[in-house]
C-alpha cells in the first residue's frame, strides 16, 4: 500500500497558513500592546514554518506505508486516525484563519484559542513524523519544538494579561 507523505505536508502547510492569517488578523483588528506584538511575532513564525514545510515537498516522494509509516498492527487505521485528527483541527480547512480571528471579542479569548491551536499543532507534527522519511524528522522536530515555545509564550502572556485585567 502506498501513502503520499506530501498530503500530510500539505496539511501542515495549510495549518501554518491559517495560523499566520489568524495571528495577523487578530493583531490588526483587536489586539493592542504586548498581545499585538506577540501575535505579529507568531504570524511571522507561522509564515516561516509554512515555507519550511513547503520546501519538504520537493524531497518527499511516495513511501511504502509498511516501511516508513507507523509500526502499528493496523497502519491503515493509524492513517485514518491522523486524517481524522487533521480534519478536526480548525486550521486545516482552507481560508479559516481570517474568519476565526473575527470570532473573538477579547484578547483573552484569542489567547486561549491560540494556546489550544499550538498544542494541537505540536501533536499533529509529532504524529506526522510516522509518515515521512526519517531524514526529514529533524525539520519537523524543530518546528514542533518552536510550536511548544509558542505555547509557552502564549500561556505566559495570558497569565500576565489576566493579572493585568484583575489588578
ZADONU-16335 format. One record per atom (N, C-alpha, C, O): x, y, z; residue in one letter; chain. Coordinates in steps of 0.02 Angstrom, whole numbers. Layout:
X  Y  Z  residuo  cadena
X  Y  Z  a  A
...
//
This chain:
X  Y  Z  residuo  cadena
42  -59  0  x  A
0  0  0  x  A
45  62  0  x  A
91  67  40  x  A
31  108  -44  x  A
71  170  -48  x  A
34  227  -15  x  A
-28  231  -17  x  A
72  271  16  x  A
44  329  50  x  A
83  390  29  x  A
144  388  24  x  A
48  444  16  x  A
82  505  -3  x  A
94  549  57  x  A
48  579  85  x  A
158  554  77  x  A
176  598  133  x  A
165  671  114  x  A
158  714  157  x  A
162  684  50  x  A
151  753  27  x  A
83  778  51  x  A
76  838  66  x  A
33  734  56  x  A
-32  755  81  x  A
-27  778  154  x  A
-59  827  173  x  A
14  744  193  x  A
23  764  263  x  A
60  831  266  x  A
42  874  306  x  A
110  840  225  x  A
146  903  223  x  A
100  959  200  x  A
103  1015  227  x  A
58  946  150  x  A
10  996  127  x  A
-36  1018  184  x  A
-53  1077  189  x  A
-57  971  225  x  A
-99  987  283  x  A
-61  1032  331  x  A
-88  1080  357  x  A
3  1016  343  x  A
44  1057  387  x  A
52  1128  360  x  A
49  1177  397  x  A
60  1133  294  x  A
65  1199  262  x  A
1  1239  274  x  A
4  1298  289  x  A
-56  1206  265  x  A
-120  1239  275  x  A
-130  1262  347  x  A
-156  1316  360  x  A
-108  1220  395  x  A
-113  1239  466  x  A
-73  1303  479  x  A
-97  1349  511  x  A
-12  1304  453  x  A
31  1363  464  x  A
5  1424  428  x  A
8  1480  454  x  A
-22  1414  368  x  A
-50  1469  329  x  A
-108  1502  367  x  A
-110  1563  375  x  A
-155  1461  391  x  A
-212  1486  428  x  A
-191  1515  495  x  A
-221  1564  518  x  A
-141  1486  526  x  A
-116  1514  589  x  A
-88  1584  578  x  A
-100  1629  619  x  A
-51  1593  524  x  A
-24  1659  508  x  A
-80  1710  498  x  A
-77  1765  525  x  A
-130  1691  460  x  A
-186  1737  446  x  A
-223  1753  511  x  A
-242  1811  522  x  A
-233  1703  553  x  A
-267  1714  617  x  A
-228  1764  660  x  A
-256  1814  683  x  A
-164  1750  671  x  A
-124  1793  714  x  A
-120  1864  686  x  A
-128  1913  724  x  A
-108  1870  622  x  A
-102  1936  592  x  A
-170  1973  593  x  A
-173  2032  609  x  A
-223  1937  577  x  A
-290  1968  576  x  A
-311  1993  644  x  A
-335  2049  649  x  A
-301  1953  696  x  A
-321  1975  763  x  A
-276  2032  787  x  A
-299  2079  819  x  A
-212  2028  771  x  A
-165  2080  791  x  A
-186  2148  761  x  A
-181  2199  795  x  A
-208  2147  699  x  A
-225  2210  666  x  A
-295  2236  682  x  A
-309  2295  673  x  A
-339  2193  706  x  A
-408  2215  718  x  A
-425  2226  791  x  A
-463  2271  808  x  A
-396  2184  836  x  A
-418  2187  905  x  A
-362  2196  956  x  A
-372  2229  1007  x  A
-304  2168  942  x  A
-252  2166  993  x  A
-216  2233  999  x  A
-213  2273  952  x  A
-191  2244  1059  x  A
-151  2304  1072  x  A
-91  2284  1115  x  A
-90  2230  1145  x  A
-41  2327  1117  x  A
15  2318  1162  x  A
52  2253  1153  x  A
67  2233  1097  x  A
66  2219  1209  x  A
104  2157  1209  x  A
70  2101  1171  x  A
103  2060  1139  x  A
4  2098  1175  x  A
-33  2045  1140  x  A
-25  2055  1065  x  A
-13  2007  1028  x  A
-30  2117  1042  x  A
-21  2131  971  x  A
49  2112  949  x  A
58  2080  897  x  A
99  2132  988  x  A
168  2116  971  x  A
179  2040  967  x  A
211  2015  921  x  A
152  2004  1016  x  A
159  1931  1016  x  A
125  1900  956  x  A
153  1856  924  x  A
65  1922  940  x  A
29  1893  883  x  A
64  1909  817  x  A
64  1866  772  x  A
92  1968  810  x  A
130  1983  749  x  A
193  1940  744  x  A
211  1916  690  x  A
226  1929  801  x  A
284  1885  803  x  A
264  1814  782  x  A
297  1782  741  x  A
209  1789  811  x  A
186  1721  795  x  A
164  1715  722  x  A
174  1663  691  x  A
136  1767  694  x  A
118  1767  622  x  A
180  1757  580  x  A
180  1718  532  x  A
234  1791  597  x  A
297  1783  561  x  A
325  1713  568  x  A
352  1685  520  x  A
319  1685  628  x  A
342  1617  640  x  A
302  1566  598  x  A
331  1520  569  x  A
237  1576  595  x  A
195  1530  556  x  A
213  1534  482  x  A
215  1483  447  x  A
227  1594  457  x  A
247  1602  387  x  A
313  1565  374  x  A
321  1533  322  x  A
360  1570  421  x  A
424  1535  413  x  A
413  1459  414  x  A
444  1423  374  x  A
371  1435  459  x  A
357  1363  462  x  A
324  1339  397  x  A
341  1286  371  x  A
277  1378  372  x  A
244  1360  309  x  A
295  1351  254  x  A
291  1303  215  x  A
342  1396  250  x  A
394  1393  199  x  A
437  1331  209  x  A
455  1298  160  x  A
454  1315  271  x  A
495  1256  284  x  A
459  1192  264  x  A
488  1147  235  x  A
394  1188  280  x  A
356  1129  261  x  A
349  1125  185  x  A
354  1071  156  x  A
338  1182  153  x  A
332  1182  80  x  A
396  1157  47  x  A
394  1122  -3  x  A
453  1175  76  x  A
517  1151  50  x  A
524  1076  55  x  A
559  1045  14  x  A
492  1045  105  x  A
496  973  113  x  A
464  935  54  x  A
487  881  36  x  A
413  964  25  x  A
377  928  -28  x  A
422  912  -88  x  A
409  864  -124  x  A
473  953  -98  x  A
517  940  -155  x  A
560  877  -145  x  A
584  848  -193  x  A
569  856  -82  x  A
610  797  -70  x  A
571  735  -51  x  A
600  681  -41  x  A
505  742  -45  x  A
465  685  -23  x  A
429  654  -83  x  A
396  688  -122  x  A
436  590  -88  x  A
401  552  -140  x  A
354  503  -104  x  A
350  504  -42  x  A
320  463  -141  x  A
277  413  -110  x  A
318  362  -71  x  A
369  337  -96  x  A
296  347  -11  x  A
331  300  31  x  A
286  239  43  x  A
225  245  47  x  A
316  183  48  x  A
277  123  62  x  A
259  124  136  x  A
303  131  178  x  A
195  117  151  x  A
172  125  219  x  A
204  75  267  x  A
217  91  325  x  A
217  15  244  x  A
245  -35  289  x  A
318  -20  305  x  A
345  -45  354  x  A
351  21  264  x  A
421  36  275  x  A
432  98  319  x  A
470  95  367  x  A
398  152  304  x  A
413  215  339  x  A
355  241  381  x  A
363  290  417  x  A
299  209  379  x  A
242  231  417  x  A
243  196  485  x  A
290  161  501  x  A
191  206  524  x  A
191  179  591  x  A
200  103  592  x  A
177  68  547  x  A
232  80  643  x  A
241  9  652  x  A
183  -19  693  x  A
193  -57  740  x  A
124  1  674  x  A
63  -20  707  x  A
40  -85  676  x  A
59  -102  620  x  A
-2  -121  712  x  A
-29  -182  684  x  A
-75  -167  626  x  A
-81  -207  579  x  A
-109  -109  629  x  A
-155  -89  576  x  A
-137  -20  551  x  A
-167  30  572  x  A
-88  -14  507  x  A
-65  52  485  x  A
-119  93  451  x  A
-119  155  455  x  A
-166  60  417  x  A
-220  97  384  x  A
-263  133  436  x  A
-286  189  424  x  A
-274  101  494  x  A
-313  133  547  x  A
-275  192  576  x  A
-306  243  593  x  A
-210  186  581  x  A
-170  242  607  x  A
-174  301  558  x  A
-181  358  580  x  A
-169  287  494  x  A
-175  340  444  x  A
-244  372  449  x  A
-249  433  444  x  A
-296  332  458  x  A
-364  359  466  x  A
-368  404  528  x  A
-400  456  527  x  A
-335  383  582  x  A
-333  424  643  x  A
-301  491  629  x  A
-328  543  648  x  A
-244  491  595  x  A
-209  554  581  x  A
-252  598  536  x  A
-255  659  547  x  A
-284  569  487  x  A
-329  608  444  x  A
-386  638  483  x  A
-403  696  473  x  A
-416  599  527  x  A
-472  623  568  x  A
-449  680  613  x  A
-484  730  622  x  A
-390  672  642  x  A
-363  725  685  x  A
-352  789  644  x  A
-370  843  666  x  A
-323  781  586  x  A
-311  839  543  x  A
-376  872  523  x  A
-381  933  522  x  A
-426  832  507  x  A
-491  860  488  x  A
-524  898  545  x  A
-561  946  533  x  A
-511  877  607  x  A
-542  911  664  x  A
-503  974  684  x  A
-529  1016  721  x  A
-442  981  661  x  A
-402  1041  676  x  A
-431  1099  635  x  A
-432  1096  574  x  A
-453  1150  669  x  A
-488  1204  635  x  A
-447  1236  580  x  A
-475  1262  532  x  A
-381  1235  586  x  A
-340  1270  538  x  A
-320  1227  478  x  A
-279  1250  437  x  A
-348  1168  470  x  A
-334  1129  410  x  A
-383  1146  354  x  A
-372  1128  297  x  A
-437  1180  371  x  A
-486  1199  321  x  A
-464  1264  287  x  A
-444  1311  321  x  A
-467  1265  222  x  A
-443  1322  184  x  A
-478  1387  205  x  A
-538  1388  215  x  A
-438  1440  211  x  A
-462  1508  224  x  A
-499  1516  290  x  A
-544  1559  295  x  A
-483  1478  342  x  A
-518  1486  405  x  A
-484  1535  453  x  A
-517  1560  498  x  A
-420  1548  443  x  A
-384  1591  490  x  A
-415  1659  500  x  A
-423  1682  556  x  A
-433  1692  445  x  A
-463  1759  449  x  A
-531  1758  481  x  A
-548  1803  520  x  A
-572  1708  464  x  A
-639  1703  493  x  A
-635  1690  568  x  A
-674  1718  606  x  A
-589  1648  589  x  A
-582  1633  660  x  A
-559  1695  698  x  A
-582  1706  754  x  A
-515  1734  670  x  A
-489  1794  704  x  A
-546  1842  720  x  A
-543  1878  771  x  A
-597  1844  679  x  A
-653  1890  689  x  A
-701  1866  744  x  A
-744  1903  767  x  A
-693  1804  764  x  A
-739  1773  812  x  A
-730  1797  883  x  A
-776  1790  924  x  A
-673  1824  899  x  A
-657  1838  969  x  A
-665  1912  984  x  A
-642  1955  947  x  A
-697  1926  1040  x  A
-709  1995  1061  x  A
-654  2020  1106  x  A
-644  2081  1112  x  A
-617  1975  1139  x  A
-565  1997  1185  x  A
-499  1961  1169  x  A
-497  1909  1137  x  A
-446  1992  1193  x  A
-380  1962  1185  x  A
-374  1897  1223  x  A
-342  1850  1199  x  A
-405  1893  1282  x  A
-403  1831  1320  x  A
-433  1773  1282  x  A
-406  1717  1282  x  A
-489  1784  1249  x  A
-521  1731  1209  x  A
-474  1709  1153  x  A
-466  1649  1141  x  A
-444  1757  1119  x  A
-398  1740  1065  x  A
-336  1704  1091  x  A
-311  1658  1059  x  A
-310  1725  1148  x  A
-252  1692  1178  x  A
-268  1620  1196  x  A
-228  1575  1183  x  A
-326  1608  1227  x  A
-346  1541  1245  x  A
-353  1496  1184  x  A
-332  1439  1183  x  A
-382  1524  1132  x  A
-389  1486  1070  x  A
-320  1470  1040  x  A
-308  1414  1019  x  A
-276  1520  1040  x  A
-209  1510  1011  x  A
-171  1457  1050  x  A
-134  1418  1020  x  A
-179  1455  1115  x  A
-146  1403  1156  x  A
-168  1334  1133  x  A
-126  1290  1124  x  A
-232  1324  1123  x  A
-257  1259  1101  x  A
-232  1242  1031  x  A
-215  1184  1017  x  A
-230  1291  987  x  A
-206  1278  918  x  A
-133  1258  919  x  A
-113  1213  882  x  A
-93  1291  960  x  A
-22  1273  963  x  A
-13  1202  990  x  A
28  1164  964  x  A
-52  1183  1041  x  A
-48  1114  1067  x  A
-69  1063  1014  x  A
-37  1012  1005  x  A
-123  1078  979  x  A
-147  1033  925  x  A
-94  1026  871  x  A
-83  972  844  x  A
-61  1081  855  x  A
-9  1080  803  x  A
50  1037  824  x  A
76  998  783  x  A
71  1043  887  x  A
126  1001  911  x  A
108  928  905  x  A
148  888  881  x  A
48  910  925  x  A
26  840  920  x  A
25  817  847  x  A
49  763  832  x  A
-3  857  803  x  A
-7  838  733  x  A
63  828  704  x  A
76  778  670  x  A
109  875  716  x  A
176  870  688  x  A
214  811  717  x  A
253  778  682  x  A
204  797  780  x  A
237  739  811  x  A
212  674  778  x  A
251  630  763  x  A
147  670  768  x  A
118  610  738  x  A
135  604  663  x  A
143  549  638  x  A
140  660  629  x  A
152  656  556  x  A
221  628  540  x  A
233  605  484  x  A
267  630  588  x  A
333  603  577  x  A
331  530  556  x  A
376  506  522  x  A
280  495  576  x  A
274  424  559  x  A
262  413  484  x  A
269  357  459  x  A
245  467  449  x  A
229  460  378  x  A
280  491  332  x  A
271  492  271  x  A
334  517  360  x  A
385  546  318  x  A
451  510  331  x  A
459  478  383  x  A
496  516  285  x  A
560  483  292  x  A
598  511  352  x  A
596  571  364  x  A
632  467  388  x  A
666  490  449  x  A
720  542  436  x  A
741  577  483  x  A
743  550  375  x  A
791  603  360  x  A
759  672  366  x  A
795  722  373  x  A
693  675  364  x  A
657  739  369  x  A
635  754  441  x  A
610  809  455  x  A
643  707  486  x  A
621  716  555  x  A
651  776  590  x  A
615  811  626  x  A
715  792  581  x  A
743  850  617  x  A
706  915  601  x  A
698  958  645  x  A
684  923  539  x  A
647  984  521  x  A
580  986  558  x  A
562  1038  586  x  A
545  930  558  x  A
480  927  592  x  A
489  935  667  x  A
450  969  700  x  A
541  903  695  x  A
555  910  766  x  A
568  982  785  x  A
542  1007  835  x  A
607  1017  744  x  A
623  1087  758  x  A
559  1130  757  x  A
549  1172  801  x  A
516  1118  708  x  A
454  1157  704  x  A
408  1140  763  x  A
379  1185  793  x  A
403  1076  780  x  A
361  1057  838  x  A
388  1089  902  x  A
349  1113  944  x  A
454  1091  910  x  A
483  1123  969  x  A
469  1198  969  x  A
458  1228  1022  x  A
471  1230  911  x  A
454  1301  907  x  A
381  1312  925  x  A
365  1361  958  x  A
337  1267  904  x  A
266  1273  922  x  A
258  1266  998  x  A
216  1299  1028  x  A
298  1222  1029  x  A
296  1216  1102  x  A
317  1282  1134  x  A
289  1304  1184  x  A
367  1314  1104  x  A
389  1379  1129  x  A
334  1431  1122  x  A
326  1474  1165  x  A
297  1428  1067  x  A
240  1474  1057  x  A
188  1463  1112  x  A
160  1510  1140  x  A
175  1400  1127  x  A
128  1383  1180  x  A
150  1416  1246  x  A
109  1446  1281  x  A
214  1410  1262  x  A
240  1440  1324  x  A
233  1516  1323  x  A
213  1545  1374  x  A
248  1547  1267  x  A
241  1620  1262  x  A
168  1641  1272  x  A
153  1690  1307  x  A
122  1603  1242  x  A
51  1618  1248  x  A
26  1608  1319  x  A
-11  1650  1345  x  A
46  1554  1351  x  A
23  1542  1420  x  A
52  1595  1467  x  A
19  1616  1514  x  A
114  1616  1454  x  A
143  1669  1495  x  A
105  1735  1483  x  A
91  1771  1531  x  A
88  1748  1421  x  A
52  1809  1404  x  A
-17  1809  1436  x  A
-38  1859  1465  x  A
-53  1753  1430  x  A
-121  1753  1458  x  A
-118  1758  1534  x  A
-162  1789  1564  x  A
-68  1729  1565  x  A
-61  1736  1638  x  A
-51  1808  1657  x  A
-83  1832  1704  x  A
-8  1843  1622  x  A
4  1914  1636  x  A
-54  1957  1616  x  A
-69  2007  1650  x  A
-87  1940  1562  x  A
-143  1980  1536  x  A
-203  1974  1583  x  A
-236  2024  1596  x  A
-217  1915  1608  x  A
-272  1906  1656  x  A
-256  1944  1720  x  A
-300  1977  1748  x  A
-193  1940  1742  x  A
-173  1976  1803  x  A
-182  2051  1795  x  A
-204  2085  1841  x  A
-164  2077  1736  x  A
-172  2149  1722  x  A
-246  2169  1725  x  A
-263  2222  1751  x  A
-290  2127  1697  x  A
-361  2143  1696  x  A
-392  2140  1765  x  A
-440  2176  1779  x  A
-365  2097  1809  x  A
-392  2091  1877  x  A
-365  2147  1921  x  A
-401  2179  1958  x  A
-299  2159  1915  x  A
-265  2208  1958  x  A
-276  2276  1934  x  A
-252  2323  1964  x  A
//
